[in-house]
């Protein structure tokens, strides 16, 4: 049985094929352009994304099923008749709707959204983006008046174009601020609050179901799974039981813990209840999501400043037995604000303890440590709600850095497991698409880091630095 997973992420689209022997391989990977037309705006070209998905699909031959994972909160609008987009993809990082969000915070909206969707009022989520499109894209009003307007996250657009089904899965819908987390359905009160006509939204389906078929070299191949990328990664890490955690260190650090059939309301701590997945004919499995906004992006920023040239330069440090924080040098990676447990968009990236003898390598070491401390703060907050296991599985670019992984194990006071494959999102998507029919790949060649260092003892010092970064930007 050959399963194709299409991993449509923030920077690229990847095709990952898993066969019935359990072997998986990337057969195609295509990067797409990022657009920044105004400060705070981040966009993708929807037609470019569709072309890249089609390139990935057509690069495969014999297939039995397809699964697609998506960016989560990125969204757009399109014409139901022509299936052409009328807006760019407004990416999850985009903050153009902050004025709308701020105006809603002065009403009872905050409590209503928390109660029903389980999410805070924030420009991160699609609901306000849909409202923005309706108010600022003239064609949206015209299509609405003729019943041809469609709103959706990117998955709904892809499926509508490729299979003819206007649907979204429940894990993705749970990230919109428009779905009632208890019922798993669009909520009329939330739609009215954000000014989003419910009839423009896709049908909500389980994560694994019949999403239609796609023509692949003359053969109709069924799409059997659609899921948010981070939830797919959670599944790919092998997390199934309550307390299982994965951390993906990408642009940001994305932390998810499985909570089983329990929905935890913890938005005041920056933890977001979400649907992890729902298999066909079964009840939803829930999770808590906590984010660190800047992780690998902070390291790439340091590289762009010339603090280092090659990534292998920062795998170890001359003073490796002495963390930067032990020398009172601390970096708070709040370059785009603070996520869990603060949820402070006005926080600013901060170095504390700079001295004349601080070197470029000292600065980079403090950045790596700051990212690890921020991830540990998220785990610490999660543990108050659901007991976190003694092993934490991680992936992403930073998981290739031995210094970072060892320091992370110390501040977590838990064993850190680094998976050898970088394709855990695609792997989880493939496993979900297979539906338990012969495809189950578990990574045996993993690296393990025991908590040998004493990074945990510096947590209070780090939090002191965080307090100095908060509410800094106007």
ABEGO torsion letter per residue (X at the ends): XBBBBBBBBAABBBBBBBBAAGBBBBABBBBBBBBBABBGBBBBBAAAAAAAAAAAAAABBBBABBBBBBAGABBBBBBAAAGBBABBBBBAABAAAAAAAAAAAABAAAAAAAAAAGBBBBAABAAAAAAAAAAABAAAAAAAAAGABBBBBAAAAAAAAAAGBBBBBAAAAAAAGABBAAAGBBBAAAAAAAGBBAAABBBBBBABBBAEBBBBGGBBBBBABBBBAAAAAAAAAGBABBGBBBBBBBABBBBBBBAEABBBBAAAAGBBBBBABBBBGBBBBBBBBBBBABBAAAAAAAAAAGABABAAAAABBAAAABBAAAAGBBBBBAAAEBBOAAGBAABBBBBBGBBAABBAAAAAAAAAAAAAAAAAAAAAAAAAABBBBABBBBBEAAAABAAAAAAAAAAAGBBBBBBABAAAAAAAAAAAAAGGBGBBBBBABBBBBBBABAAAAAAAAAAAAAAAABGABX
